[in-house]
Amino acid sequence: MKLLNKLKLFIAMIFFFFGAITEITIAEDHYKVSINYKRFAQEYKDWNLWLWEEGREGKEVFFQEDTSYGKNLVVEIKKDKDVTKVGFLLKRGQWEDRDVPKDRYIPLNKENIDVYLIEGDEKIYDSLESVDLVPRIKYSEISKLNEIKFKLMIPLEKGKSSFKVVDGEGKEYPIKEVVTSQGDKFIEGSLILDKNLDLEKNYTLYADNHDPISLVANGVFSDGDFERKYTYNGDDLGAIYSKKSTKFRVWAPTAESVSVNLYREGSGDNLIKTLPMKKDKKGTWYLEVKEDLENIYYIYNLHSKGKWGRE
């Protein structure tokens, strides 16, 4: 009887030992990636992921459960020295819509990986504590001199007090009307202002319960008021050279400042000097350099909406 008990104990120990090894081997051979996704209006119907391992074909995967955060799925990825990251796209249905329309990647740098995603935010958060849960304004632009188009993350109750337009000096611009086709709530539409905006200033759009956003003027260039105010018909844009001077003129109606860089060569670090230009007629900026600039290269520096650009 004692021999039988010892044999049973030995078999149990072998089973326990090898069972534990099997479980450890599985864990060590795979990455476990937990992906959490939040949409502010809690509408998740048909939203899923297109997932691919680095350098391999992609596949459609679906969220598995509801959580207090939103939706969750857990994927296991077999370890492979050639696979250092997993790519994904959040999509609705069979590509009817995409949330953040760009490829994003999760680095496979530890066995258990937690990822937190938010609607409209391209950042990949690695902990719940680091997540910024304030909704963003999805889209905004100055479409006419007195009109701003918008699209929000979450709907707002109707009432123009839900929005504010403020310039860089803190001056608020009264809203005459909010135009939308969505019943008794705002989520997408246009703000009609009492007066035209001055495109040489910076503007910020505020909406209740959303992070504010800087306004851009992408759609305004075809507006009739804009064309009448800023259309320049002169034939001297660019640089007009002579031995005595060179006259520079560039059309940049939304710029806050413009300057010209002069170079000895067309490439490399050979800047001669930077010269500020003056605001002139019909949205142009002008500068006359009274010296011979033959064989000198130039480029314009434009400062607009807090950013520098070149052309």
N, C-alpha and C positions, 0 to 999 in steps of 0.2 A: 504493500500500500504506500509506504514511504517513497519507494522508487517511482511509482506512478505519479504521485504528487510532484516529485522533483521534475519528472519529465514534462508534466503539464506546465509547471513554472518556467522551464527552459523554453518550451514552445511559445509560451505567452511573451517571454522576453524577446525572443527572435522576432515575433510578429510586431511587437511594439517598436523594436529597434529599426527594422527594415521599413515599417510603415512610416516612421518619422523621417527616415532618410528619403523615402519617396516624396513626401510632402516638401521637404527642404529643396530637393532637386528641382521640382516643378517651380517653386518660388524663385530659385536662383536662375533658372533658365528663361524667365519671362519678366518683362516690365508690366506692371499693372498701372494703367492710366485711367484715373477717374475724372470724367469731363462733366462739369456742371454749367448749365446755361440758364440765364434769366432774361425773360422778356417782361417789360414793365406793365403791359396791359394783360399779362397772364394768358395770352392767346398762343398756344403751342401747336395747334392742329396742323399736321402735315410737315412740321419742321423736323429735319433730320440732318445727318452729317455725311459728307463725302470724305472718306478717310483713306490715306495711302501711306505706306511705309516708304522711306526714302529710296528713290530709284525704282519703285515697283508700281504695279497697277493699283488703281483705287477701287473702293467699294462703298456701297451705301450702307450706313449703320443707323440704327434707331435708338432713341432714348428709351431707357428701361423702366424708370420709376420717377414718381413725383417726390420732391423734397421741399423743405421749408424755403430753400433758395430758389427752386424752379424745377428744372428737369436734370436728370443724371443718367449717364451710362458709364459702364466700366469695360475697358477693352484690355486684353492681354496680348502683348507683342513679344514674340520669341526673340531672344537676344541673338544678335548677328553683328559681327565686327563691321559689316558694310552698311548697317542701318543705325544712324546716330540721331535720327529725328523722325517724327511722324507729322505729315501734313494734313490739313483739313480745311474744308469749306462748310459753312452753315448754309443750308438751302431749304426752300419750301417745296414740297412735292417733287416733281420731276423738273427742277430748275425753273419753276415759275417765278421765284424770287430768291435773292441771296442777301444774307445779313453780313455786312462787311465784304464787299466783292473783291477780295484779294486772297491769295494763298497765305496761310499762316502755319507756323511750325512749332511743335512741342519738342524740346530737346529731351532725349532719352538718357538722362544723366544719373538716375537713381531707380531703384526697384519699384517704389511706390510713389507715383506722381499724381498730385492733385492740381486740377486746372479749373479756373472760374472764368466764365465768359459772360459778357453783358451785351444785350442788343445794341447795335450801332457803335460799339466801342471796339477798336481793333486790338487793344491791349490784351495780353494774356496774363491773368492774375494767378499767382501761385498759392494764395491763401485767402480765406474769407475775410480776414482782418484788413487785407490790402485793397479790397474791392471798393471802388467809388460808386455808390449806389444812387447818386443824384442823376436823374434822367438828363439827356442831352437834347438840344435842338438838332434834329436830323439834318435839316437843310435850311439855308436862308440866303437870300441875295437881293440886292437892290435891282429890281427889274425895270423900274422907271424912276425918274427923279423924285416922284412922290409916292412910289409904291415899293413894298418889300414883300417878297414871297417867302413862305415858311412851311416847314413840316415838323411836327413835334413827335416826341416819343410817346407821350401819354396825352389823352384828350383833356381839354380844359372846358369848364363851363363858359357859356357865352357871356361876353362882357369885355369891352375894350380895355378895361383896367387890368386885364390879365397880361398885357404887353406894355413894354416901354422901349422907346428908341432914344439913346443917349449918345452925344458926341464925346470926343476925347477930353473936352473941357468940362464935362458934366452937365451940359445943357440938354434938356429933354425936349423932344419934338412931338407935339400933340398928334394923336391918331384920330382921324376923322371918321374912319369906318373900318371894320374888319369883315372881309368878304370870304365866305366859306360855303361849301355845299353839304357839309356834314350836320344835318339836323340841328339839335340844340347844343352841340359841343364843337369846340375848335380842335382840330388836329392837323389840318392842312388848309392853306388859303393865302390871302394877301392882306397886308395892312395898307390902307390908303391914308396918307399924311395930309395935314392941312397945308403945308408948304413944301416946295422942292428942297431936296438935300443938296448941299455943296459937296461935290465929289472930291474936293481937295482935303476934306476932313475925314477922320476915322469915326465909325459908328459902331455901337454895340446894341444887339437886340436882347432884351430880357423878356422871359415868359415865366409865369408862375410855376414853381416846382421844377424848374429846369435850370441847368447851368447856362449862363449867358454865352453869347457867341458873337465874334466880330463879323461885321457884314462885309461882303464883297460885292463888286459892281459888275459881275459877269454879264448880266442880261440887259444892262441899261444902254449899251452902245447902239442899239437899233431904235431906241425911243426917240420920238419926234422932238421933244424938248431938248434932249441931249444933243441931237444932230444940229439943231438950230444954234445952240450955245457954243458947241465945240468943233463943228466942221471947219477944217482949215483947208483952203483952196490954193495956198501958195505953192510955188515950185522950188522952194529952197530948203526942204527938209533934208537932213543929213549934214554934209560939210561942203561949203563953197570956198574953194581955195584960190588964193592969189599970192604973189610974192610978198605983198605988204601985210596981208592978214588972212585968217581963215574964220569964216562965220559958221557957227554950229547952231542947228535948230532941230529939235526933236519934239514929236507930238506925244504928250504924256499927261492928259487932263486929270488923272486920278493920283498923280505923284505928289508927295509932300515936299520932296526936294530932288534935284537932278544935278549931277556933276559929270565932267569929262575927264577920263584918264588918258594921258598921252604917253606913248611908249616908243622906244627907239627901234624895236623889232616886233614882229608879229607874234612871237611866242617867247616864253621865258620871263625871268624876273628882271625887267629892264624899264620899270616905270620912271618916267621923267618927273611928272607932277600931276596932281589932281586939281581941277579948276571948277568952282561952283557955277551953275548956270542960273539965270534969272527967269522967273515966270513971265510969260509974254502973252500975246493975243491968242484967242481960240484954243486954249489948252496946250499951247506950245511953250517950250523953254528955249532960251536964246543965250548965246555967248559969242563974242568976237575976240579972237586972240590976235593981237597986232604984232605978229612976227612971222617969219617964213617957216612954215611947218612941212615943207616938202620932205617926202619919205618918212614922215612921222605917222605912227599908227594911233588910232583912238578907239575908245569904247565908252558908252554912256552908262552911268550908275544911276539907277532909279530907286528911290526910297518911297515905299507906299504901304500903308496899313501895317506899319511897324517892321517891314521886311525890306531887304535890299535885293535888287535884281539888276541884270545887265543886258544890254543889247547893242 
